[in-house]
Amino acid sequence: LPTAELDVDLEEYTDICLGLLDIPVSKSRIQSLHCFFSLYREFKSSQHFKNLATEKRDNIDRMEL
């Protein structure tokens, strides 16, 4: 996602974030943002991504050749 340092207003920033994830903006951005945050929640709670984070954390302090 783009950083908050972009010189755009909130509506444009929202459109950029939604566009990156190919989430359509209908009449209201509220519905699209709901979809955006629901998708984020699902990824955050996904067992697959939790396993990847755990593996990454376990390998941080050791060097593998």
mmCIF file of the N, C-alpha and C atoms, coordinates in Angstrom:
data_MODEL
# 
_entry.id   MODEL 
# 
loop_
_atom_site.group_PDB 
_atom_site.id 
_atom_site.type_symbol 
_atom_site.label_atom_id 
_atom_site.label_alt_id 
_atom_site.label_comp_id 
_atom_site.label_asym_id 
_atom_site.label_entity_id 
_atom_site.label_seq_id 
_atom_site.pdbx_PDB_ins_code 
_atom_site.Cartn_x 
_atom_site.Cartn_y 
_atom_site.Cartn_z 
_atom_site.occupancy 
_atom_site.B_iso_or_equiv 
_atom_site.pdbx_formal_charge 
_atom_site.auth_seq_id 
_atom_site.auth_comp_id 
_atom_site.auth_asym_id 
_atom_site.auth_atom_id 
_atom_site.pdbx_PDB_model_num 
ATOM 1   N N  . LEU A 1 1  ? 0.835   -1.181  0.000  1.00 0.00 ? 1  LEU A N  1 
ATOM 2   C CA . LEU A 1 1  ? 0.000   0.000   0.000  1.00 0.00 ? 1  LEU A CA 1 
ATOM 3   C C  . LEU A 1 1  ? 0.876   1.239   0.000  1.00 0.00 ? 1  LEU A C  1 
ATOM 4   N N  . PRO A 1 2  ? 0.389   2.291   -0.599 1.00 0.00 ? 2  PRO A N  1 
ATOM 5   C CA . PRO A 1 2  ? 1.165   3.534   -0.602 1.00 0.00 ? 2  PRO A CA 1 
ATOM 6   C C  . PRO A 1 2  ? 1.275   4.116   0.804  1.00 0.00 ? 2  PRO A C  1 
ATOM 7   N N  . THR A 1 3  ? 2.330   4.845   1.021  1.00 0.00 ? 3  THR A N  1 
ATOM 8   C CA . THR A 1 3  ? 2.516   5.460   2.331  1.00 0.00 ? 3  THR A CA 1 
ATOM 9   C C  . THR A 1 3  ? 1.593   6.663   2.475  1.00 0.00 ? 3  THR A C  1 
ATOM 10  N N  . ALA A 1 4  ? 1.433   7.109   3.680  1.00 0.00 ? 4  ALA A N  1 
ATOM 11  C CA . ALA A 1 4  ? 0.572   8.264   3.949  1.00 0.00 ? 4  ALA A CA 1 
ATOM 12  C C  . ALA A 1 4  ? 1.248   9.574   3.575  1.00 0.00 ? 4  ALA A C  1 
ATOM 13  N N  . GLU A 1 5  ? 2.486   9.508   3.110  1.00 0.00 ? 5  GLU A N  1 
ATOM 14  C CA . GLU A 1 5  ? 3.218   10.709  2.730  1.00 0.00 ? 5  GLU A CA 1 
ATOM 15  C C  . GLU A 1 5  ? 2.815   11.251  1.361  1.00 0.00 ? 5  GLU A C  1 
ATOM 16  N N  . LEU A 1 6  ? 1.970   10.541  0.640  1.00 0.00 ? 6  LEU A N  1 
ATOM 17  C CA . LEU A 1 6  ? 1.503   11.035  -0.656 1.00 0.00 ? 6  LEU A CA 1 
ATOM 18  C C  . LEU A 1 6  ? 0.740   12.334  -0.466 1.00 0.00 ? 6  LEU A C  1 
ATOM 19  N N  . ASP A 1 7  ? 0.916   13.241  -1.396 1.00 0.00 ? 7  ASP A N  1 
ATOM 20  C CA . ASP A 1 7  ? 0.248   14.540  -1.308 1.00 0.00 ? 7  ASP A CA 1 
ATOM 21  C C  . ASP A 1 7  ? -1.104  14.469  -2.022 1.00 0.00 ? 7  ASP A C  1 
ATOM 22  N N  . VAL A 1 8  ? -2.015  13.674  -1.449 1.00 0.00 ? 8  VAL A N  1 
ATOM 23  C CA . VAL A 1 8  ? -3.366  13.527  -2.002 1.00 0.00 ? 8  VAL A CA 1 
ATOM 24  C C  . VAL A 1 8  ? -4.369  13.612  -0.859 1.00 0.00 ? 8  VAL A C  1 
ATOM 25  N N  . ASP A 1 9  ? -5.600  13.932  -1.199 1.00 0.00 ? 9  ASP A N  1 
ATOM 26  C CA . ASP A 1 9  ? -6.620  13.968  -0.151 1.00 0.00 ? 9  ASP A CA 1 
ATOM 27  C C  . ASP A 1 9  ? -7.095  12.546  0.156  1.00 0.00 ? 9  ASP A C  1 
ATOM 28  N N  . LEU A 1 10 ? -7.913  12.418  1.165  1.00 0.00 ? 10 LEU A N  1 
ATOM 29  C CA . LEU A 1 10 ? -8.340  11.105  1.646  1.00 0.00 ? 10 LEU A CA 1 
ATOM 30  C C  . LEU A 1 10 ? -9.097  10.317  0.583  1.00 0.00 ? 10 LEU A C  1 
ATOM 31  N N  . GLU A 1 11 ? -9.946  10.983  -0.192 1.00 0.00 ? 11 GLU A N  1 
ATOM 32  C CA . GLU A 1 11 ? -10.712 10.286  -1.227 1.00 0.00 ? 11 GLU A CA 1 
ATOM 33  C C  . GLU A 1 11 ? -9.791  9.694   -2.292 1.00 0.00 ? 11 GLU A C  1 
ATOM 34  N N  . GLU A 1 12 ? -8.787  10.456  -2.713 1.00 0.00 ? 12 GLU A N  1 
ATOM 35  C CA . GLU A 1 12 ? -7.843  9.955   -3.713 1.00 0.00 ? 12 GLU A CA 1 
ATOM 36  C C  . GLU A 1 12 ? -7.006  8.814   -3.149 1.00 0.00 ? 12 GLU A C  1 
ATOM 37  N N  . TYR A 1 13 ? -6.580  8.942   -1.903 1.00 0.00 ? 13 TYR A N  1 
ATOM 38  C CA . TYR A 1 13 ? -5.799  7.882   -1.261 1.00 0.00 ? 13 TYR A CA 1 
ATOM 39  C C  . TYR A 1 13 ? -6.618  6.593   -1.179 1.00 0.00 ? 13 TYR A C  1 
ATOM 40  N N  . THR A 1 14 ? -7.884  6.732   -0.826 1.00 0.00 ? 14 THR A N  1 
ATOM 41  C CA . THR A 1 14 ? -8.781  5.579   -0.772 1.00 0.00 ? 14 THR A CA 1 
ATOM 42  C C  . THR A 1 14 ? -8.904  4.935   -2.142 1.00 0.00 ? 14 THR A C  1 
ATOM 43  N N  . ASP A 1 15 ? -9.089  5.745   -3.171 1.00 0.00 ? 15 ASP A N  1 
ATOM 44  C CA . ASP A 1 15 ? -9.208  5.220   -4.530 1.00 0.00 ? 15 ASP A CA 1 
ATOM 45  C C  . ASP A 1 15 ? -7.936  4.497   -4.965 1.00 0.00 ? 15 ASP A C  1 
ATOM 46  N N  . ILE A 1 16 ? -6.775  5.017   -4.581 1.00 0.00 ? 16 ILE A N  1 
ATOM 47  C CA . ILE A 1 16 ? -5.506  4.368   -4.922 1.00 0.00 ? 16 ILE A CA 1 
ATOM 48  C C  . ILE A 1 16 ? -5.418  2.999   -4.256 1.00 0.00 ? 16 ILE A C  1 
ATOM 49  N N  . CYS A 1 17 ? -5.707  2.933   -2.960 1.00 0.00 ? 17 CYS A N  1 
ATOM 50  C CA . CYS A 1 17 ? -5.637  1.664   -2.223 1.00 0.00 ? 17 CYS A CA 1 
ATOM 51  C C  . CYS A 1 17 ? -6.625  0.645   -2.772 1.00 0.00 ? 17 CYS A C  1 
ATOM 52  N N  . LEU A 1 18 ? -7.832  1.079   -3.039 1.00 0.00 ? 18 LEU A N  1 
ATOM 53  C CA . LEU A 1 18 ? -8.842  0.168   -3.574 1.00 0.00 ? 18 LEU A CA 1 
ATOM 54  C C  . LEU A 1 18 ? -8.468  -0.281  -4.979 1.00 0.00 ? 18 LEU A C  1 
ATOM 55  N N  . GLY A 1 19 ? -7.906  0.614   -5.766 1.00 0.00 ? 19 GLY A N  1 
ATOM 56  C CA . GLY A 1 19 ? -7.496  0.272   -7.124 1.00 0.00 ? 19 GLY A CA 1 
ATOM 57  C C  . GLY A 1 19 ? -6.362  -0.737  -7.152 1.00 0.00 ? 19 GLY A C  1 
ATOM 58  N N  . LEU A 1 20 ? -5.432  -0.633  -6.207 1.00 0.00 ? 20 LEU A N  1 
ATOM 59  C CA . LEU A 1 20 ? -4.323  -1.582  -6.153 1.00 0.00 ? 20 LEU A CA 1 
ATOM 60  C C  . LEU A 1 20 ? -4.806  -3.005  -5.906 1.00 0.00 ? 20 LEU A C  1 
ATOM 61  N N  . LEU A 1 21 ? -5.871  -3.134  -5.145 1.00 0.00 ? 21 LEU A N  1 
ATOM 62  C CA . LEU A 1 21 ? -6.423  -4.460  -4.852 1.00 0.00 ? 21 LEU A CA 1 
ATOM 63  C C  . LEU A 1 21 ? -7.575  -4.826  -5.778 1.00 0.00 ? 21 LEU A C  1 
ATOM 64  N N  . ASP A 1 22 ? -7.818  -3.984  -6.771 1.00 0.00 ? 22 ASP A N  1 
ATOM 65  C CA . ASP A 1 22 ? -8.859  -4.217  -7.770 1.00 0.00 ? 22 ASP A CA 1 
ATOM 66  C C  . ASP A 1 22 ? -10.244 -4.364  -7.136 1.00 0.00 ? 22 ASP A C  1 
ATOM 67  N N  . ILE A 1 23 ? -10.498 -3.568  -6.109 1.00 0.00 ? 23 ILE A N  1 
ATOM 68  C CA . ILE A 1 23 ? -11.806 -3.534  -5.464 1.00 0.00 ? 23 ILE A CA 1 
ATOM 69  C C  . ILE A 1 23 ? -12.603 -2.412  -6.114 1.00 0.00 ? 23 ILE A C  1 
ATOM 70  N N  . PRO A 1 24 ? -13.731 -2.734  -6.722 1.00 0.00 ? 24 PRO A N  1 
ATOM 71  C CA . PRO A 1 24 ? -14.501 -1.691  -7.416 1.00 0.00 ? 24 PRO A CA 1 
ATOM 72  C C  . PRO A 1 24 ? -15.117 -0.693  -6.437 1.00 0.00 ? 24 PRO A C  1 
ATOM 73  N N  . VAL A 1 25 ? -15.160 0.549   -6.864 1.00 0.00 ? 25 VAL A N  1 
ATOM 74  C CA . VAL A 1 25 ? -15.792 1.604   -6.073 1.00 0.00 ? 25 VAL A CA 1 
ATOM 75  C C  . VAL A 1 25 ? -17.165 1.836   -6.671 1.00 0.00 ? 25 VAL A C  1 
ATOM 76  N N  . SER A 1 26 ? -18.182 1.482   -5.919 1.00 0.00 ? 26 SER A N  1 
ATOM 77  C CA . SER A 1 26 ? -19.549 1.670   -6.404 1.00 0.00 ? 26 SER A CA 1 
ATOM 78  C C  . SER A 1 26 ? -20.050 3.047   -5.999 1.00 0.00 ? 26 SER A C  1 
ATOM 79  N N  . LYS A 1 27 ? -21.318 3.167   -5.727 1.00 0.00 ? 27 LYS A N  1 
ATOM 80  C CA . LYS A 1 27 ? -21.902 4.463   -5.361 1.00 0.00 ? 27 LYS A CA 1 
ATOM 81  C C  . LYS A 1 27 ? -21.240 5.056   -4.123 1.00 0.00 ? 27 LYS A C  1 
ATOM 82  N N  . SER A 1 28 ? -20.912 4.198   -3.191 1.00 0.00 ? 28 SER A N  1 
ATOM 83  C CA . SER A 1 28 ? -20.357 4.663   -1.921 1.00 0.00 ? 28 SER A CA 1 
ATOM 84  C C  . SER A 1 28 ? -19.010 3.993   -1.669 1.00 0.00 ? 28 SER A C  1 
ATOM 85  N N  . ARG A 1 29 ? -18.048 4.757   -1.232 1.00 0.00 ? 29 ARG A N  1 
ATOM 86  C CA . ARG A 1 29 ? -16.746 4.178   -0.889 1.00 0.00 ? 29 ARG A CA 1 
ATOM 87  C C  . ARG A 1 29 ? -16.843 3.340   0.384  1.00 0.00 ? 29 ARG A C  1 
ATOM 88  N N  . ILE A 1 30 ? -17.878 3.554   1.167  1.00 0.00 ? 30 ILE A N  1 
ATOM 89  C CA . ILE A 1 30 ? -18.037 2.812   2.425  1.00 0.00 ? 30 ILE A CA 1 
ATOM 90  C C  . ILE A 1 30 ? -18.114 1.310   2.154  1.00 0.00 ? 30 ILE A C  1 
ATOM 91  N N  . GLN A 1 31 ? -18.907 0.909   1.172  1.00 0.00 ? 31 GLN A N  1 
ATOM 92  C CA . GLN A 1 31 ? -19.028 -0.514  0.847  1.00 0.00 ? 31 GLN A CA 1 
ATOM 93  C C  . GLN A 1 31 ? -17.695 -1.075  0.366  1.00 0.00 ? 31 GLN A C  1 
ATOM 94  N N  . SER A 1 32 ? -16.995 -0.303  -0.446 1.00 0.00 ? 32 SER A N  1 
ATOM 95  C CA . SER A 1 32 ? -15.697 -0.748  -0.951 1.00 0.00 ? 32 SER A CA 1 
ATOM 96  C C  . SER A 1 32 ? -14.682 -0.850  0.180  1.00 0.00 ? 32 SER A C  1 
ATOM 97  N N  . LEU A 1 33 ? -14.697 0.106   1.096  1.00 0.00 ? 33 LEU A N  1 
ATOM 98  C CA . LEU A 1 33 ? -13.789 0.048   2.242  1.00 0.00 ? 33 LEU A CA 1 
ATOM 99  C C  . LEU A 1 33 ? -14.126 -1.120  3.161  1.00 0.00 ? 33 LEU A C  1 
ATOM 100 N N  . HIS A 1 34 ? -15.408 -1.428  3.284  1.00 0.00 ? 34 HIS A N  1 
ATOM 101 C CA . HIS A 1 34 ? -15.809 -2.594  4.072  1.00 0.00 ? 34 HIS A CA 1 
ATOM 102 C C  . HIS A 1 34 ? -15.207 -3.855  3.458  1.00 0.00 ? 34 HIS A C  1 
ATOM 103 N N  . CYS A 1 35 ? -15.275 -3.968  2.150  1.00 0.00 ? 35 CYS A N  1 
ATOM 104 C CA . CYS A 1 35 ? -14.677 -5.108  1.451  1.00 0.00 ? 35 CYS A CA 1 
ATOM 105 C C  . CYS A 1 35 ? -13.165 -5.134  1.672  1.00 0.00 ? 35 CYS A C  1 
ATOM 106 N N  . PHE A 1 36 ? -12.527 -3.976  1.582  1.00 0.00 ? 36 PHE A N  1 
ATOM 107 C CA . PHE A 1 36 ? -11.081 -3.839  1.775  1.00 0.00 ? 36 PHE A CA 1 
ATOM 108 C C  . PHE A 1 36 ? -10.668 -4.333  3.163  1.00 0.00 ? 36 PHE A C  1 
ATOM 109 N N  . PHE A 1 37 ? -11.352 -3.862  4.203  1.00 0.00 ? 37 PHE A N  1 
ATOM 110 C CA . PHE A 1 37 ? -10.981 -4.245  5.562  1.00 0.00 ? 37 PHE A CA 1 
ATOM 111 C C  . PHE A 1 37 ? -11.389 -5.678  5.889  1.00 0.00 ? 37 PHE A C  1 
ATOM 112 N N  . SER A 1 38 ? -12.453 -6.177  5.271  1.00 0.00 ? 38 SER A N  1 
ATOM 113 C CA . SER A 1 38 ? -12.817 -7.588  5.448  1.00 0.00 ? 38 SER A CA 1 
ATOM 114 C C  . SER A 1 38 ? -11.744 -8.485  4.841  1.00 0.00 ? 38 SER A C  1 
ATOM 115 N N  . LEU A 1 39 ? -11.251 -8.100  3.674  1.00 0.00 ? 39 LEU A N  1 
ATOM 116 C CA . LEU A 1 39 ? -10.177 -8.846  3.028  1.00 0.00 ? 39 LEU A CA 1 
ATOM 117 C C  . LEU A 1 39 ? -8.914  -8.816  3.886  1.00 0.00 ? 39 LEU A C  1 
ATOM 118 N N  . TYR A 1 40 ? -8.593  -7.657  4.427  1.00 0.00 ? 40 TYR A N  1 
ATOM 119 C CA . TYR A 1 40 ? -7.432  -7.522  5.314  1.00 0.00 ? 40 TYR A CA 1 
ATOM 120 C C  . TYR A 1 40 ? -7.571  -8.432  6.535  1.00 0.00 ? 40 TYR A C  1 
ATOM 121 N N  . ARG A 1 41 ? -8.758  -8.436  7.131  1.00 0.00 ? 41 ARG A N  1 
ATOM 122 C CA . ARG A 1 41 ? -8.990  -9.271  8.319  1.00 0.00 ? 41 ARG A CA 1 
ATOM 123 C C  . ARG A 1 41 ? -8.812  -10.751 7.989  1.00 0.00 ? 41 ARG A C  1 
ATOM 124 N N  . GLU A 1 42 ? -9.308  -11.175 6.828  1.00 0.00 ? 42 GLU A N  1 
ATOM 125 C CA . GLU A 1 42 ? -9.179  -12.575 6.436  1.00 0.00 ? 42 GLU A CA 1 
ATOM 126 C C  . GLU A 1 42 ? -7.719  -12.960 6.222  1.00 0.00 ? 42 GLU A C  1 
ATOM 127 N N  . PHE A 1 43 ? -6.964  -12.090 5.577  1.00 0.00 ? 43 PHE A N  1 
ATOM 128 C CA . PHE A 1 43 ? -5.545  -12.371 5.386  1.00 0.00 ? 43 PHE A CA 1 
ATOM 129 C C  . PHE A 1 43 ? -4.816  -12.402 6.722  1.00 0.00 ? 43 PHE A C  1 
ATOM 130 N N  . LYS A 1 44 ? -5.160  -11.484 7.600  1.00 0.00 ? 44 LYS A N  1 
ATOM 131 C CA . LYS A 1 44 ? -4.500  -11.398 8.907  1.00 0.00 ? 44 LYS A CA 1 
ATOM 132 C C  . LYS A 1 44 ? -4.774  -12.649 9.751  1.00 0.00 ? 44 LYS A C  1 
ATOM 133 N N  . SER A 1 45 ? -5.967  -13.211 9.639  1.00 0.00 ? 45 SER A N  1 
ATOM 134 C CA . SER A 1 45 ? -6.322  -14.379 10.444 1.00 0.00 ? 45 SER A CA 1 
ATOM 135 C C  . SER A 1 45 ? -6.082  -15.701 9.718  1.00 0.00 ? 45 SER A C  1 
ATOM 136 N N  . SER A 1 46 ? -5.575  -15.643 8.492  1.00 0.00 ? 46 SER A N  1 
ATOM 137 C CA . SER A 1 46 ? -5.339  -16.848 7.706  1.00 0.00 ? 46 SER A CA 1 
ATOM 138 C C  . SER A 1 46 ? -4.222  -17.689 8.320  1.00 0.00 ? 46 SER A C  1 
ATOM 139 N N  . GLN A 1 47 ? -4.470  -18.958 8.482  1.00 0.00 ? 47 GLN A N  1 
ATOM 140 C CA . GLN A 1 47 ? -3.480  -19.863 9.053  1.00 0.00 ? 47 GLN A CA 1 
ATOM 141 C C  . GLN A 1 47 ? -2.245  -19.934 8.164  1.00 0.00 ? 47 GLN A C  1 
ATOM 142 N N  . HIS A 1 48 ? -2.437  -19.860 6.869  1.00 0.00 ? 48 HIS A N  1 
ATOM 143 C CA . HIS A 1 48 ? -1.311  -19.916 5.932  1.00 0.00 ? 48 HIS A CA 1 
ATOM 144 C C  . HIS A 1 48 ? -0.315  -18.792 6.200  1.00 0.00 ? 48 HIS A C  1 
ATOM 145 N N  . PHE A 1 49 ? -0.809  -17.575 6.344  1.00 0.00 ? 49 PHE A N  1 
ATOM 146 C CA . PHE A 1 49 ? 0.072   -16.437 6.560  1.00 0.00 ? 49 PHE A CA 1 
ATOM 147 C C  . PHE A 1 49 ? 0.649   -16.424 7.972  1.00 0.00 ? 49 PHE A C  1 
ATOM 148 N N  . LYS A 1 50 ? -0.075  -16.973 8.928  1.00 0.00 ? 50 LYS A N  1 
ATOM 149 C CA . LYS A 1 50 ? 0.482   -17.089 10.277 1.00 0.00 ? 50 LYS A CA 1 
ATOM 150 C C  . LYS A 1 50 ? 1.668   -18.042 10.270 1.00 0.00 ? 50 LYS A C  1 
ATOM 151 N N  . ASN A 1 51 ? 1.558   -19.144 9.506  1.00 0.00 ? 51 ASN A N  1 
ATOM 152 C CA . ASN A 1 51 ? 2.668   -20.091 9.407  1.00 0.00 ? 51 ASN A CA 1 
ATOM 153 C C  . ASN A 1 51 ? 3.872   -19.449 8.740  1.00 0.00 ? 51 ASN A C  1 
ATOM 154 N N  . LEU A 1 52 ? 3.658   -18.662 7.697  1.00 0.00 ? 52 LEU A N  1 
ATOM 155 C CA . LEU A 1 52 ? 4.765   -17.974 7.033  1.00 0.00 ? 52 LEU A CA 1 
ATOM 156 C C  . LEU A 1 52 ? 5.454   -17.006 7.982  1.00 0.00 ? 52 LEU A C  1 
ATOM 157 N N  . ALA A 1 53 ? 4.689   -16.276 8.769  1.00 0.00 ? 53 ALA A N  1 
ATOM 158 C CA . ALA A 1 53 ? 5.264   -15.327 9.723  1.00 0.00 ? 53 ALA A CA 1 
ATOM 159 C C  . ALA A 1 53 ? 6.060   -16.059 10.796 1.00 0.00 ? 53 ALA A C  1 
ATOM 160 N N  . THR A 1 54 ? 5.559   -17.197 11.246 1.00 0.00 ? 54 THR A N  1 
ATOM 161 C CA . THR A 1 54 ? 6.255   -17.981 12.262 1.00 0.00 ? 54 THR A CA 1 
ATOM 162 C C  . THR A 1 54 ? 7.570   -18.522 11.712 1.00 0.00 ? 54 THR A C  1 
ATOM 163 N N  . GLU A 1 55 ? 7.537   -19.041 10.485 1.00 0.00 ? 55 GLU A N  1 
ATOM 164 C CA . GLU A 1 55 ? 8.755   -19.560 9.871  1.00 0.00 ? 55 GLU A CA 1 
ATOM 165 C C  . GLU A 1 55 ? 9.782   -18.451 9.682  1.00 0.00 ? 55 GLU A C  1 
ATOM 166 N N  . LYS A 1 56 ? 9.329   -17.290 9.267  1.00 0.00 ? 56 LYS A N  1 
ATOM 167 C CA . LYS A 1 56 ? 10.233  -16.161 9.062  1.00 0.00 ? 56 LYS A CA 1 
ATOM 168 C C  . LYS A 1 56 ? 10.867  -15.747 10.384 1.00 0.00 ? 56 LYS A C  1 
ATOM 169 N N  . ARG A 1 57 ? 10.060  -15.709 11.436 1.00 0.00 ? 57 ARG A N  1 
ATOM 170 C CA . ARG A 1 57 ? 10.558  -15.309 12.751 1.00 0.00 ? 57 ARG A CA 1 
ATOM 171 C C  . ARG A 1 57 ? 11.563  -16.336 13.277 1.00 0.00 ? 57 ARG A C  1 
ATOM 172 N N  . ASP A 1 58 ? 11.310  -17.622 13.021 1.00 0.00 ? 58 ASP A N  1 
ATOM 173 C CA . ASP A 1 58 ? 12.214  -18.664 13.494 1.00 0.00 ? 58 ASP A CA 1 
ATOM 174 C C  . ASP A 1 58 ? 13.563  -18.618 12.782 1.00 0.00 ? 58 ASP A C  1 
ATOM 175 N N  . ASN A 1 59 ? 13.602  -18.120 11.555 1.00 0.00 ? 59 ASN A N  1 
ATOM 176 C CA . ASN A 1 59 ? 14.834  -18.100 10.772 1.00 0.00 ? 59 ASN A CA 1 
ATOM 177 C C  . ASN A 1 59 ? 15.590  -16.779 10.864 1.00 0.00 ? 59 ASN A C  1 
ATOM 178 N N  . ILE A 1 60 ? 15.115  -15.844 11.620 1.00 0.00 ? 60 ILE A N  1 
ATOM 179 C CA . ILE A 1 60 ? 15.727  -14.515 11.653 1.00 0.00 ? 60 ILE A CA 1 
ATOM 180 C C  . ILE A 1 60 ? 17.126  -14.544 12.249 1.00 0.00 ? 60 ILE A C  1 
ATOM 181 N N  . ASP A 1 61 ? 17.329  -15.243 13.336 1.00 0.00 ? 61 ASP A N  1 
ATOM 182 C CA . ASP A 1 61 ? 18.581  -15.163 14.075 1.00 0.00 ? 61 ASP A CA 1 
ATOM 183 C C  . ASP A 1 61 ? 19.604  -16.219 13.678 1.00 0.00 ? 61 ASP A C  1 
ATOM 184 N N  . ARG A 1 62 ? 19.370  -16.929 12.620 1.00 0.00 ? 62 ARG A N  1 
ATOM 185 C CA . ARG A 1 62 ? 20.356  -17.928 12.235 1.00 0.00 ? 62 ARG A CA 1 
ATOM 186 C C  . ARG A 1 62 ? 20.662  -17.809 10.749 1.00 0.00 ? 62 ARG A C  1 
ATOM 187 N N  . MET A 1 63 ? 21.863  -18.190 10.422 1.00 0.00 ? 63 MET A N  1 
ATOM 188 C CA . MET A 1 63 ? 22.297  -18.122 9.034  1.00 0.00 ? 63 MET A CA 1 
ATOM 189 C C  . MET A 1 63 ? 22.208  -19.506 8.426  1.00 0.00 ? 63 MET A C  1 
ATOM 190 N N  . GLU A 1 64 ? 21.566  -19.601 7.294  1.00 0.00 ? 64 GLU A N  1 
ATOM 191 C CA . GLU A 1 64 ? 21.441  -20.884 6.619  1.00 0.00 ? 64 GLU A CA 1 
ATOM 192 C C  . GLU A 1 64 ? 22.226  -20.834 5.329  1.00 0.00 ? 64 GLU A C  1 
ATOM 193 N N  . LEU A 1 65 ? 23.009  -21.878 5.103  1.00 0.00 ? 65 LEU A N  1 
ATOM 194 C CA . LEU A 1 65 ? 23.800  -21.952 3.873  1.00 0.00 ? 65 LEU A CA 1 
ATOM 195 C C  . LEU A 1 65 ? 23.226  -22.957 2.928  1.00 0.00 ? 65 LEU A C  1 
# 
